[in-house]
Amino acid sequence: MEQGPSKGLHDVSLMSHDRRLAGRPRLCSDCGLCDSWLRPRMADTCLFVRNRMEEIEHRLHGRRRHPGDEMRFGIYREQAILRMRRPVAGAQWTGMVTTLAARLLERGEVEAVILTGTNPGTRFEPLPVLARTPEEVRACVGNKPSLSPNLGLLDQVRESGIRRLAVIGTGCQVQVLRQAQDQLGLERLDVIGIPCSDNVTYADQQFFLDTISTSPRTVVHYEFMQDFSLWLHHEDGHRERVNYIDFPMDKLQGIFPSACLSCFDYPNALADLTIGYMGAPLGWQWVLARTARGVELLDLLRPDLESRPLSEAGDRTRGMPRFIAMLAKRPGKPPKLIRQLIAFLQRRRGPRGLEFARAIIEMKLLRNYTYVRDKFPQLEEKIVPYHVYEATRPYAAEYAATFGRAPGEGLERA
């Protein structure tokens, strides 16, 4: 795969042009399904051929999303702010995902877990892993923020006769997995979802660190945080922080695959249990138990968790007209002192808690919708799910004034 920035926000960047992915749909996030025996089902399962979010929700929950936060967050039975009382060493956060996956194996509730490990000799290069023991799960601790074809392991699942499986996956992996679920012959499938947006190839992930960090080779993990900055943790224990507004976007425009810019499931809404952080205060995790099984999975962790009440502050809608204008024409980078003032105001007056999660999700929906409408207009009715139009309806007037028509205007499904 080409080194450095090979993809772009304002360019059509098709990973399906890469040699290994030849023959895939034009939009491809390399979820791995086409590496498995299920490749003939690709046209029926791939969300970039047709997004089936609504029909899968009906199968899982017997209904569509309620108005309000479910249009942004997905259907859920329980929402909580939690963290492990004793954090797991090496975890991206406090280790809830690692602990839960290992516990499922310890209790014999599943026979294997599909998750992402790290290629030996690297810190972040993803390696799909079919873990059969708690120790193999724990060896995969920590986030690998790159595209990984984990569903290719479904061949091993089938050949090994595994009937009870857990999968830790991103939104595109989970959507495809849910659509193919009836073909897997499993007695149990537990799906633990990780929120995901703006994923990149490993080569572009390395380029990102080289561009953004003063010491890219010592970064242990990093995350886009709720205080409007990127936190990079280094192997000597120190933390580097880069404000969002200070990102050199003129250099970073080229790292995002078109598939990721055409995805509308940041909160991983089809998982049994979603474990993220966007709706939580700093240092805590935002957890949504979506199905009855999701509540049971959360119950397995409760003895090891501490909690705090849900909270929110600020008003995300105040900044949305400016964001929509930026989608049409990105402004120039302000002087350093102005950027410092903006970053200060974002932290002091910007949305926080659940309001921050709403803001980020709505911005991703609007940005990606604009990208699809601009680059793949013929695919809009097939790959943009219903909740995008519902969640962005409060900004329809501003969007129409900027782009000529509101999201979904003129489409039968809208």
C-alpha positions as CSV (number, residue, x, y, z in Angstrom):
1,M,0.0,0.0,0.0
2,E,1.2,3.5,-0.8
3,Q,3.1,5.2,1.9
4,G,2.1,8.6,3.2
5,P,-1.2,10.4,2.6
6,S,-2.9,8.5,-0.2
7,K,-6.5,9.5,0.5
8,G,-8.3,12.8,0.9
9,L,-11.4,14.5,2.2
10,H,-11.8,16.4,-1.1
11,D,-10.8,13.5,-3.3
12,V,-12.3,10.2,-4.2
13,S,-10.0,7.8,-2.5
14,L,-10.9,4.2,-3.2
15,M,-9.1,1.5,-1.3
16,S,-10.7,-1.0,-3.7
17,H,-8.0,0.1,-6.1
18,D,-5.4,-1.5,-3.9
19,R,-4.3,-4.8,-5.4
20,R,-5.5,-7.0,-2.5
21,L,-8.9,-5.4,-2.6
22,A,-9.5,-5.8,-6.3
23,G,-13.1,-6.7,-7.2
24,R,-14.6,-5.1,-4.0
25,P,-17.3,-2.4,-4.1
26,R,-15.9,1.0,-5.0
27,L,-16.3,2.0,-1.4
28,C,-14.5,-0.5,0.8
29,S,-13.3,-0.3,4.4
30,D,-11.6,-3.7,4.3
31,C,-13.7,-5.2,7.0
32,G,-12.5,-8.7,6.0
33,L,-15.7,-10.4,4.9
34,C,-14.5,-10.7,1.4
35,D,-11.5,-12.6,2.6
36,S,-13.8,-15.3,4.0
37,W,-16.1,-18.0,2.6
38,L,-18.9,-15.4,2.8
39,R,-17.5,-13.3,-0.1
40,P,-20.4,-14.4,-2.4
41,R,-22.7,-12.7,0.2
42,M,-20.9,-9.4,-0.2
43,A,-23.7,-7.7,-2.2
44,D,-26.2,-8.6,0.4
45,T,-24.1,-7.6,3.4
46,C,-21.9,-4.7,2.5
47,L,-23.2,-1.4,3.9
48,F,-21.5,0.4,1.0
49,V,-23.6,-1.5,-1.5
50,R,-26.8,-0.9,0.5
51,N,-27.1,0.3,4.1
52,R,-29.5,-2.0,5.9
53,M,-29.3,-0.3,9.3
54,E,-33.1,0.1,9.7
55,E,-34.0,-3.5,8.9
56,I,-31.2,-4.9,11.1
57,E,-32.5,-2.7,14.0
58,H,-36.0,-4.2,13.4
59,R,-34.5,-7.7,13.7
60,L,-32.6,-6.8,16.9
61,H,-35.1,-4.6,18.6
62,G,-38.4,-4.9,16.9
63,R,-38.6,-1.2,16.2
64,R,-36.8,1.8,14.7
65,R,-35.1,4.5,16.6
66,H,-37.1,6.9,18.8
67,P,-36.9,10.6,18.1
68,G,-34.2,12.4,20.1
69,D,-30.9,10.9,21.2
70,E,-31.6,7.5,19.7
71,M,-31.3,9.2,16.2
72,R,-27.8,10.1,17.2
73,F,-26.7,7.3,19.5
74,G,-28.7,4.4,18.2
75,I,-31.2,2.2,20.1
76,Y,-30.2,1.4,23.7
77,R,-31.7,0.0,26.9
78,E,-29.2,1.5,29.3
79,Q,-26.7,4.3,29.1
80,A,-24.1,4.8,31.8
81,I,-20.8,6.6,32.7
82,L,-18.4,4.0,34.0
83,R,-14.8,2.9,34.5
84,M,-12.8,0.0,36.0
85,R,-12.0,0.5,39.6
86,R,-8.6,-1.0,38.9
87,P,-7.5,0.0,35.4
88,V,-5.9,-2.6,33.2
89,A,-2.2,-1.9,32.4
90,G,-1.7,-0.9,28.8
91,A,-5.4,-0.3,28.1
92,Q,-6.5,2.6,26.0
93,W,-8.9,3.6,28.7
94,T,-9.5,1.6,31.9
95,G,-9.7,-1.9,30.2
96,M,-13.4,-2.6,30.1
97,V,-13.3,-4.2,26.7
98,T,-10.3,-6.4,27.5
99,T,-11.7,-7.5,30.8
100,L,-15.1,-8.4,29.4
101,A,-13.7,-10.4,26.5
102,A,-11.3,-12.3,28.8
103,R,-14.2,-13.0,31.3
104,L,-16.4,-14.4,28.6
105,L,-13.7,-17.0,27.9
106,E,-13.0,-17.6,31.5
107,R,-16.7,-18.4,32.2
108,G,-17.0,-20.5,29.1
109,E,-19.7,-18.3,27.7
110,V,-17.9,-18.2,24.4
111,E,-15.3,-20.4,22.8
112,A,-13.4,-17.6,21.0
113,V,-13.1,-13.9,20.5
114,I,-12.3,-12.0,17.3
115,L,-10.4,-8.9,18.1
116,T,-7.4,-6.9,16.9
117,G,-3.9,-7.5,18.0
118,T,-0.6,-5.9,16.9
119,N,1.9,-7.2,14.4
120,P,5.1,-8.2,16.1
121,G,7.8,-5.5,15.9
122,T,5.2,-2.7,15.6
123,R,3.2,-0.6,18.1
124,F,0.0,0.0,16.1
125,E,0.0,-2.2,13.0
126,P,-3.3,-4.2,13.3
127,L,-3.3,-8.0,13.3
128,P,-6.7,-9.9,13.3
129,V,-6.7,-12.4,16.1
130,L,-8.9,-15.3,17.0
131,A,-8.3,-15.6,20.7
132,R,-9.1,-18.9,22.4
133,T,-7.8,-18.1,25.9
134,P,-8.0,-15.1,28.3
135,E,-4.3,-14.7,28.0
136,E,-4.5,-14.2,24.2
137,V,-7.2,-11.6,24.8
138,R,-5.1,-9.7,27.3
139,A,-2.1,-9.8,24.9
140,C,-4.2,-7.6,22.5
141,V,-4.8,-4.9,25.1
142,G,-4.8,-1.3,23.7
143,N,-6.3,0.4,20.7
144,K,-5.0,-0.1,17.1
145,P,-6.4,2.9,15.3
146,S,-6.1,1.5,11.8
147,L,-8.3,-0.5,9.4
148,S,-8.1,-4.2,10.1
149,P,-9.8,-7.1,8.1
150,N,-11.0,-9.0,11.2
151,L,-14.0,-10.7,9.6
152,G,-11.6,-12.7,7.4
153,L,-11.2,-14.8,10.6
154,L,-14.7,-16.2,10.0
155,D,-13.0,-19.0,8.0
156,Q,-11.1,-20.1,11.1
157,V,-14.3,-19.9,13.1
158,R,-16.1,-22.2,10.7
159,E,-13.1,-24.7,10.3
160,S,-12.7,-24.9,14.1
161,G,-16.3,-25.7,14.7
162,I,-16.7,-22.8,17.0
163,R,-20.4,-22.3,18.0
164,R,-20.2,-19.5,20.6
165,L,-18.3,-16.5,19.5
166,A,-17.7,-12.9,20.7
167,V,-16.6,-10.2,18.3
168,I,-15.0,-6.8,19.2
169,G,-15.5,-4.6,16.1
170,T,-15.9,-1.3,14.5
171,G,-19.2,-0.1,13.1
172,C,-18.6,-1.3,9.5
173,Q,-17.5,-4.7,10.7
174,V,-20.5,-5.0,13.0
175,Q,-23.0,-4.0,10.3
176,V,-21.7,-6.6,7.9
177,L,-21.5,-9.2,10.6
178,R,-25.1,-8.6,11.7
179,Q,-26.3,-8.9,8.1
180,A,-24.4,-12.2,7.6
181,Q,-25.3,-13.5,11.1
182,D,-27.8,-16.1,10.0
183,Q,-25.3,-17.7,7.7
184,L,-22.7,-18.3,10.5
185,G,-24.4,-21.3,12.2
186,L,-23.6,-20.0,15.7
187,E,-25.4,-20.8,18.9
188,R,-24.3,-17.4,20.3
189,L,-22.8,-14.2,18.9
190,D,-21.8,-11.5,21.4
191,V,-21.0,-8.2,19.8
192,I,-18.9,-5.6,21.6
193,G,-18.8,-2.4,19.7
194,I,-16.1,0.2,19.6
195,P,-17.1,3.7,18.3
196,C,-15.1,4.6,15.3
197,S,-14.7,7.5,12.9
198,D,-12.0,8.7,10.4
199,N,-10.1,5.4,10.5
200,V,-7.1,5.1,8.3
201,T,-4.7,2.6,6.8
202,Y,-1.6,1.8,8.9
203,A,0.7,3.7,6.5
204,D,-1.5,6.8,6.9
205,Q,-1.7,6.3,10.6
206,Q,2.1,6.5,10.8
207,F,2.0,9.6,8.6
208,F,-0.5,11.2,11.0
209,L,1.8,10.6,14.0
210,D,4.8,11.9,12.1
211,T,2.9,15.0,11.2
212,I,1.2,15.7,14.6
213,S,3.7,14.6,17.3
214,T,7.0,15.9,18.4
215,S,8.1,12.3,19.1
216,P,6.0,10.0,16.9
217,R,8.0,6.8,17.6
218,T,7.4,6.9,21.4
219,V,3.6,7.3,21.3
220,V,2.0,4.4,23.2
221,H,-1.6,5.4,22.5
222,Y,-3.6,8.5,21.5
223,E,-7.1,9.7,21.5
224,F,-9.3,12.6,20.3
225,M,-10.5,13.9,23.6
226,Q,-13.6,15.7,24.9
227,D,-11.5,18.9,25.7
228,F,-11.1,19.6,21.9
229,S,-7.6,18.3,21.8
230,L,-5.6,15.2,20.9
231,W,-3.9,13.5,23.8
232,L,-0.8,11.5,22.9
233,H,0.7,9.3,25.6
234,H,4.4,8.5,25.4
235,E,6.4,5.5,26.6
236,D,8.2,7.6,29.3
237,G,4.8,8.5,30.8
238,H,4.5,12.1,29.6
239,R,1.4,13.4,27.7
240,E,1.5,15.5,24.6
241,R,-1.6,17.5,23.8
242,V,-2.5,19.1,20.5
243,N,-5.5,21.3,20.1
244,Y,-7.9,20.4,17.3
245,I,-7.6,23.9,15.9
246,D,-3.8,23.5,15.6
247,F,-4.0,20.5,13.3
248,P,-2.1,21.1,10.1
249,M,-5.1,20.1,8.0
250,D,-3.4,21.2,4.8
251,K,-1.1,18.2,5.4
252,L,-3.7,15.8,6.8
253,Q,-6.4,16.2,4.2
254,G,-5.0,13.1,2.4
255,I,-5.4,10.4,5.0
256,F,-9.1,9.5,5.1
257,P,-10.5,6.6,3.0
258,S,-13.6,7.4,1.0
259,A,-15.4,4.5,2.8
260,C,-14.8,6.0,6.2
261,L,-16.1,9.4,4.9
262,S,-19.2,7.6,3.7
263,C,-20.0,5.8,6.9
264,F,-22.7,7.0,9.4
265,D,-22.3,4.7,12.4
266,Y,-19.8,6.4,14.7
267,P,-21.6,5.0,17.8
268,N,-21.6,1.4,16.6
269,A,-25.4,1.1,16.9
270,L,-25.8,-2.5,16.0
271,A,-23.5,-3.9,18.8
272,D,-25.0,-5.6,21.9
273,L,-22.8,-3.3,24.0
274,T,-21.0,-0.2,22.9
275,I,-18.0,1.0,25.0
276,G,-16.6,4.4,24.1
277,Y,-15.9,7.7,25.8
278,M,-17.4,10.7,23.8
279,G,-20.4,11.2,26.2
280,A,-18.3,10.9,29.4
281,P,-16.2,13.4,31.4
282,L,-12.4,13.0,31.0
283,G,-11.2,9.8,32.4
284,W,-14.5,8.0,32.2
285,Q,-16.2,5.8,29.6
286,W,-19.5,6.1,27.9
287,V,-21.4,2.8,27.7
288,L,-24.6,1.9,25.9
289,A,-26.2,-1.5,26.5
290,R,-28.4,-1.9,23.4
291,T,-29.9,-5.4,23.6
292,A,-31.0,-7.7,26.4
293,R,-27.7,-9.6,25.9
294,G,-25.9,-6.3,26.0
295,V,-27.3,-5.7,29.5
296,E,-26.1,-9.2,30.5
297,L,-22.6,-8.4,29.2
298,L,-22.5,-5.2,31.2
299,D,-23.7,-7.1,34.3
300,L,-20.6,-9.3,34.0
301,L,-18.5,-6.2,34.6
302,R,-20.5,-4.4,37.2
303,P,-18.7,-5.8,40.2
304,D,-15.5,-4.2,38.9
305,L,-16.9,-0.9,37.9
306,E,-17.5,2.5,39.5
307,S,-20.0,4.9,38.0
308,R,-21.1,8.5,38.0
309,P,-24.3,10.2,36.8
310,L,-24.9,11.2,33.2
311,S,-24.2,14.9,32.7
312,E,-24.2,17.5,29.9
313,A,-23.4,21.2,29.5
314,G,-23.1,23.8,26.8
315,D,-25.1,24.2,23.6
316,R,-23.9,22.4,20.5
317,T,-26.3,24.2,18.2
318,R,-24.6,27.5,18.6
319,G,-21.6,26.5,16.5
320,M,-23.4,24.4,13.9
321,P,-24.1,27.2,11.4
322,R,-20.4,28.0,11.3
323,F,-19.5,24.3,10.9
324,I,-21.9,23.9,8.0
325,A,-20.3,27.0,6.3
326,M,-16.9,25.3,6.8
327,L,-18.1,22.2,5.0
328,A,-18.6,24.4,2.0
329,K,-15.4,26.3,2.3
330,R,-12.7,25.6,4.8
331,P,-11.4,28.9,6.3
332,G,-7.8,29.8,6.5
333,K,-5.8,28.9,9.7
334,P,-6.0,31.8,12.2
335,P,-2.9,33.3,13.9
336,K,-1.5,31.4,16.9
337,L,-2.9,33.8,19.5
338,I,-6.4,33.5,18.0
339,R,-6.2,29.7,17.9
340,Q,-5.2,29.7,21.6
341,L,-8.2,31.9,22.5
342,I,-10.5,29.6,20.5
343,A,-9.2,26.5,22.2
344,F,-9.7,28.1,25.6
345,L,-13.3,29.1,24.8
346,Q,-14.0,25.6,23.4
347,R,-12.9,24.1,26.7
348,R,-14.7,26.6,28.9
349,R,-17.9,27.1,27.0
350,G,-18.1,24.3,24.5
351,P,-20.4,21.3,24.7
352,R,-19.5,18.7,27.4
353,G,-20.7,15.3,28.4
354,L,-23.7,14.0,26.4
355,E,-23.9,17.4,24.6
356,F,-20.4,16.9,23.3
357,A,-21.3,13.4,22.0
358,R,-24.3,14.9,20.2
359,A,-22.2,17.6,18.7
360,I,-19.5,15.2,17.4
361,I,-22.0,12.8,16.0
362,E,-24.1,15.4,14.3
363,M,-20.9,17.0,12.7
364,K,-19.8,13.6,11.4
365,L,-23.2,12.9,10.0
366,L,-23.3,16.3,8.2
367,R,-19.7,16.1,7.0
368,N,-20.1,12.5,5.6
369,Y,-23.5,13.2,4.1
370,T,-22.0,16.2,2.3
371,Y,-19.1,14.0,1.1
372,V,-21.5,11.3,-0.3
373,R,-23.7,13.9,-1.9
374,D,-20.7,15.5,-3.6
375,K,-18.6,12.5,-4.5
376,F,-21.2,9.6,-4.8
377,P,-24.6,11.3,-5.4
378,Q,-25.9,8.1,-7.2
379,L,-25.3,6.2,-4.0
380,E,-27.1,8.5,-1.5
381,E,-30.4,6.6,-1.5
382,K,-28.6,3.3,-1.0
383,I,-26.0,4.1,1.6
384,V,-27.3,7.0,3.7
385,P,-29.5,5.5,6.5
386,Y,-32.8,7.1,7.7
387,H,-31.5,8.4,11.0
388,V,-29.1,10.8,9.2
389,Y,-32.0,12.9,7.9
390,E,-33.8,12.8,11.3
391,A,-30.7,13.7,13.3
392,T,-29.8,16.6,11.1
393,R,-33.3,18.0,10.6
394,P,-32.7,20.9,13.1
395,Y,-30.0,22.3,10.8
396,A,-32.0,21.8,7.5
397,A,-32.5,25.5,6.9
398,E,-28.8,26.4,7.4
399,Y,-27.7,23.5,5.3
400,A,-30.1,24.4,2.5
401,A,-29.0,28.0,2.5
402,T,-25.4,26.9,2.1
403,F,-25.8,23.9,-0.3
404,G,-29.0,24.6,-2.1
405,R,-31.1,21.8,-0.6
406,A,-31.6,20.3,2.8
407,P,-30.3,16.7,3.6
408,G,-32.6,14.2,2.0
409,E,-34.7,16.8,0.1
410,G,-36.2,15.3,-3.0
411,L,-35.5,11.7,-2.1
412,E,-38.4,9.3,-1.7
413,R,-36.9,7.7,1.4
414,A,-36.6,11.0,3.2
